[in-house]
């Protein structure tokens, strides 16, 4: 029983990281029908932004909740600015181009960020400084919990609830949902669709930046290629939950995180990375709309 609880904690912690990244995929797809393959690399840039912010402000010398909050804010701002630049410079000029052009551009932007990261940050892994320290694990009889995993889950849930509130309770959220329903009609109704799309990229990128910092705290090794595999897994999570559905992306990410953890704990740990792509094949074969996705009629 204790082992099961431990695996649940690990799975929810990793799943919440996937969820923060998957939300960016699903929001952009919901509005533009675009898979932003550069999103995983935005997560990487967020981790490095937090890394350099810690060194610049010397936050590791005085670990505290304030240091963590400042690191998260700087990383989220940096990632949000990058998301805005990607949309404005790479995707907006191709808004009316064939989808294959935009897809190729997304892959190109991803490769550009990866190689630019190796050029500016260096190809060697960096140790992520600890801006919040805990004295040992939390022990409950034989159960030992890493407080950083609980921190990741709590911060992730807070950010996801804030996003959910913004989407369903604010004017910006209504504009995003209207643009997602029909971009042309939303524009005719006076909604500034270009601004809404840019803000969608910014919001998704800020969440990815926060995920980069949280992963750096728990697994303190970052490198310019760290966003490749988590980005692909987060995309799988978004498809699993129903890409275009915000709550579906969270559900799919938590399922993926738990599935990986139980595979490692009770099955074959060497197949952990293959599990996500196996799930992707299964969901595309048997329920292409995902768990919470809806069928959309398209005029041909």
C-alpha positions as CSV (number, residue, x, y, z in Angstrom):
1,X,0.0,0.0,0.0
2,X,2.8,2.4,0.9
3,X,4.5,1.6,-2.4
4,X,1.3,2.3,-4.3
5,X,0.9,5.7,-2.6
6,X,4.5,6.5,-3.4
7,X,4.0,5.7,-7.1
8,X,0.8,7.8,-7.1
9,X,2.7,10.8,-5.8
10,X,5.4,10.4,-8.3
11,X,2.9,9.9,-11.2
12,X,0.8,13.0,-10.2
13,X,4.0,15.1,-9.9
14,X,5.3,14.2,-13.4
15,X,1.8,14.3,-14.9
16,X,1.3,17.9,-13.6
17,X,4.5,18.9,-15.5
18,X,3.2,17.3,-18.7
19,X,-0.1,19.1,-18.1
20,X,1.6,22.6,-17.9
21,X,3.3,21.9,-21.3
22,X,0.3,20.2,-22.9
23,X,-2.0,23.2,-22.2
24,X,0.1,25.3,-24.6
25,X,-0.3,22.7,-27.3
26,X,-4.1,22.4,-26.8
27,X,-4.8,26.1,-26.6
28,X,-2.9,27.0,-29.8
29,X,-4.5,24.0,-31.6
30,X,-8.0,25.0,-30.4
31,X,-7.7,28.5,-32.0
32,X,-5.5,28.0,-35.0
33,X,-5.7,24.2,-35.7
34,X,-1.8,24.3,-35.4
35,X,0.6,22.0,-33.7
36,X,3.3,24.2,-32.3
37,X,6.2,21.7,-32.2
38,X,8.5,24.5,-30.9
39,X,6.5,24.5,-27.6
40,X,8.8,21.9,-25.9
41,X,11.8,24.1,-26.6
42,X,10.0,27.1,-25.0
43,X,9.9,24.9,-21.9
44,X,13.7,24.5,-22.2
45,X,14.1,28.3,-22.6
46,X,12.0,28.8,-19.5
47,X,14.4,26.5,-17.5
48,X,17.5,28.4,-18.7
49,X,15.8,31.8,-18.0
50,X,15.2,30.7,-14.5
51,X,18.8,29.4,-14.3
52,X,20.3,32.8,-15.3
53,X,17.8,34.7,-13.2
54,X,19.0,32.8,-10.1
55,X,22.6,33.6,-10.8
56,X,21.9,37.3,-11.7
57,X,19.9,38.0,-8.6
58,X,22.0,35.6,-6.5
59,X,18.9,33.8,-5.3
60,X,20.6,30.6,-4.4
61,X,22.5,32.3,-1.6
62,X,19.2,32.9,0.3
63,X,16.8,30.0,-0.6
64,X,13.3,31.0,0.3
65,X,9.7,31.1,-1.0
66,X,10.3,34.6,-2.3
67,X,13.4,33.4,-4.3
68,X,11.2,30.6,-5.8
69,X,8.4,33.1,-6.7
70,X,10.9,35.5,-8.3
71,X,12.5,32.7,-10.3
72,X,9.1,31.5,-11.6
73,X,7.9,35.0,-12.5
74,X,11.1,35.8,-14.4
75,X,11.0,32.5,-16.3
76,X,7.3,32.9,-17.1
77,X,7.9,36.4,-18.4
78,X,10.8,35.3,-20.5
79,X,9.0,32.3,-22.0
80,X,5.9,34.5,-22.6
81,X,7.9,37.0,-24.6
82,X,9.5,34.1,-26.6
83,X,6.0,32.7,-27.3
84,X,4.8,36.2,-28.5
85,X,7.9,36.5,-30.8
86,X,7.3,33.0,-32.3
87,X,3.7,33.8,-33.1
88,X,4.4,37.3,-34.4
89,X,7.5,36.5,-36.5
90,X,7.0,32.8,-37.6
91,X,3.3,31.9,-37.6
92,X,1.3,35.1,-38.3
93,X,2.9,35.8,-41.7
94,X,1.7,32.2,-42.7
95,X,-1.8,32.6,-41.3
96,X,-3.4,32.1,-44.7
97,X,-0.9,29.7,-46.1
98,X,-1.4,25.9,-46.5
99,X,-1.2,24.0,-43.2
100,X,1.9,22.1,-44.4
101,X,3.8,25.3,-44.7
102,X,3.0,26.2,-41.1
103,X,3.8,22.7,-39.9
104,X,7.2,22.8,-41.6
105,X,7.8,26.2,-40.0
106,X,7.0,24.8,-36.6
107,X,9.6,22.1,-37.0
108,X,12.1,24.7,-38.2
109,X,11.5,27.0,-35.2
110,X,12.0,24.0,-32.9
111,X,15.3,23.1,-34.5
112,X,16.3,26.8,-34.4
113,X,15.7,27.1,-30.7
114,X,17.5,23.8,-30.0
115,X,20.7,24.8,-31.9
116,X,20.5,28.4,-30.8
117,X,20.3,27.1,-27.2
118,X,23.5,25.0,-27.7
119,X,25.2,28.0,-29.2
120,X,24.3,30.5,-26.5
121,X,23.9,28.3,-23.4
122,X,26.5,25.6,-24.3
123,X,25.9,22.0,-25.1
124,X,27.0,20.7,-21.7
125,X,24.3,20.2,-19.0
126,X,24.0,22.8,-16.3
127,X,23.3,22.3,-12.6
128,X,20.1,24.1,-11.7
129,X,20.6,25.9,-8.3
130,X,18.2,25.2,-5.5
131,X,16.2,28.3,-4.5
132,X,14.1,26.5,-2.0
133,X,15.5,24.0,0.4
134,X,13.8,21.4,2.5
135,X,15.5,19.4,5.3
136,X,15.1,15.8,4.2
137,X,11.9,14.0,3.1
138,X,8.5,14.1,4.9
139,X,8.1,10.8,6.7
140,X,4.8,9.2,7.6
141,X,5.7,5.9,9.2
142,X,7.4,4.0,6.3
143,X,6.1,6.4,3.7
144,X,8.7,9.0,2.6
145,X,7.6,11.9,0.4
146,X,9.9,14.3,-1.4
147,X,8.5,17.8,-0.6
148,X,9.6,19.1,-4.0
149,X,7.3,16.7,-5.7
150,X,4.4,18.0,-3.6
151,X,5.5,21.5,-4.4
152,X,5.5,20.8,-8.2
153,X,1.9,19.3,-7.9
154,X,0.6,22.2,-5.8
155,X,2.1,25.0,-8.0
156,X,1.0,23.2,-11.1
157,X,-2.6,22.8,-9.9
158,X,-2.7,26.5,-8.8
159,X,-1.5,27.6,-12.3
160,X,-4.0,25.3,-14.1
161,X,-6.9,26.5,-11.9
162,X,-5.9,30.1,-12.6
163,X,-5.9,29.4,-16.3
164,X,-9.3,27.6,-16.1
165,X,-10.7,30.6,-14.2
166,X,-9.4,33.0,-16.8
167,X,-10.8,31.0,-19.7
168,X,-14.3,30.5,-18.3
169,X,-14.7,33.6,-16.1
170,X,-13.1,36.6,-17.9
171,X,-13.7,38.6,-21.1
172,X,-10.4,37.5,-22.5
173,X,-11.5,33.9,-21.9
174,X,-14.8,34.5,-23.7
175,X,-12.8,36.0,-26.6
176,X,-10.5,33.0,-26.7
177,X,-13.4,30.6,-26.8
178,X,-15.2,32.6,-29.5
179,X,-12.1,32.7,-31.6
180,X,-11.6,29.0,-31.1
181,X,-15.2,28.4,-32.2
182,X,-14.9,30.4,-35.4
183,X,-12.0,32.8,-36.0
184,X,-13.7,34.6,-39.0
185,X,-17.1,35.1,-37.1
186,X,-15.3,36.3,-34.0
187,X,-13.4,38.9,-36.1
188,X,-16.7,40.1,-37.6
189,X,-18.1,40.5,-34.1
190,X,-15.4,42.9,-33.3
191,X,-13.1,40.6,-31.3
192,X,-9.4,41.5,-32.0
193,X,-8.5,38.0,-33.0
194,X,-4.8,38.8,-33.7
195,X,-4.4,40.0,-30.1
196,X,-6.3,37.0,-28.8
197,X,-4.0,34.6,-30.7
198,X,-0.9,36.3,-29.5
199,X,-2.1,36.2,-25.9
200,X,-2.9,32.5,-26.3
201,X,0.7,31.9,-27.3
202,X,1.9,34.0,-24.4
203,X,-0.3,32.1,-21.9
204,X,0.8,28.7,-23.1
205,X,4.5,29.7,-23.1
206,X,4.3,31.1,-19.6
207,X,3.0,27.8,-18.3
208,X,5.8,25.9,-20.1
209,X,8.3,28.3,-18.6
210,X,7.0,27.5,-15.1
211,X,7.3,23.8,-15.9
212,X,10.9,24.3,-16.8
213,X,11.7,25.9,-13.5
214,X,9.8,23.2,-11.5
215,X,11.6,20.4,-13.3
216,X,14.9,22.1,-12.7
217,X,14.3,22.2,-9.0
218,X,13.4,18.5,-8.9
219,X,15.8,17.1,-11.5
220,X,18.6,19.7,-11.3
221,X,20.2,19.2,-14.7
222,X,19.2,21.2,-17.7
223,X,20.5,21.2,-21.2
224,X,19.4,22.7,-24.6
225,X,17.8,19.5,-25.7
226,X,15.8,18.9,-22.5
227,X,12.5,20.0,-24.2
228,X,12.4,17.4,-27.0
229,X,11.1,14.3,-25.2
230,X,8.9,16.1,-22.6
231,X,7.4,18.2,-25.5
232,X,6.5,15.1,-27.5
233,X,5.0,13.5,-24.4
234,X,3.0,16.6,-23.6
235,X,1.7,16.5,-27.2
236,X,0.6,12.9,-26.7
237,X,-1.1,13.9,-23.4
238,X,-3.0,16.7,-25.3
239,X,-4.1,14.2,-28.0
240,X,-5.1,11.7,-25.3
241,X,-7.3,14.1,-23.5
242,X,-8.7,15.6,-26.7
243,X,-6.6,18.3,-28.3
244,X,-8.3,21.6,-28.2
245,X,-9.9,20.8,-24.8
246,X,-8.1,22.5,-21.9
247,X,-9.4,20.2,-19.2
248,X,-8.9,17.2,-21.5
249,X,-5.2,18.1,-21.7
250,X,-4.8,18.1,-17.9
251,X,-6.6,14.7,-17.7
252,X,-4.5,13.2,-20.5
253,X,-1.3,14.4,-18.9
254,X,-2.2,13.0,-15.4
255,X,-3.1,9.6,-17.0
256,X,0.2,9.6,-18.9
257,X,2.2,10.5,-15.8
258,X,0.6,7.8,-13.8
259,X,0.9,5.2,-16.6
260,X,4.6,5.9,-16.9
261,X,5.2,5.7,-13.1
262,X,3.3,2.4,-12.8
263,X,5.1,0.9,-15.8
264,X,8.5,1.8,-14.1
265,X,7.4,0.6,-10.7
266,X,5.6,-2.7,-11.7
267,X,6.6,-3.5,-15.2
268,X,9.4,-2.6,-17.6
269,X,11.2,0.7,-16.9
270,X,13.1,0.5,-20.2
271,X,9.8,1.0,-22.1
272,X,8.9,4.2,-20.2
273,X,9.5,6.5,-23.2
274,X,7.9,4.1,-25.6
275,X,4.6,4.1,-23.6
276,X,3.6,7.6,-24.7
277,X,3.9,6.7,-28.4
278,X,2.0,3.4,-27.8
279,X,-0.8,5.4,-26.2
280,X,-0.8,7.8,-29.1
281,X,-1.2,5.0,-31.6
282,X,-4.0,3.4,-29.6
283,X,-5.9,6.7,-29.2
284,X,-5.6,7.5,-32.9
285,X,-6.9,4.1,-33.8
286,X,-9.8,3.8,-31.4
287,X,-10.8,7.3,-30.4
288,X,-9.1,10.0,-32.5
289,X,-11.0,12.8,-30.8
290,X,-9.4,11.9,-27.4
291,X,-11.1,11.3,-24.1
292,X,-12.9,14.6,-23.9
293,X,-12.6,15.8,-27.4
294,X,-15.6,16.5,-29.7
295,X,-16.1,15.7,-33.3
296,X,-16.0,18.7,-35.6
297,X,-17.7,18.8,-39.0
298,X,-15.6,20.3,-41.7
299,X,-16.8,21.6,-45.1
300,X,-14.8,20.1,-48.0
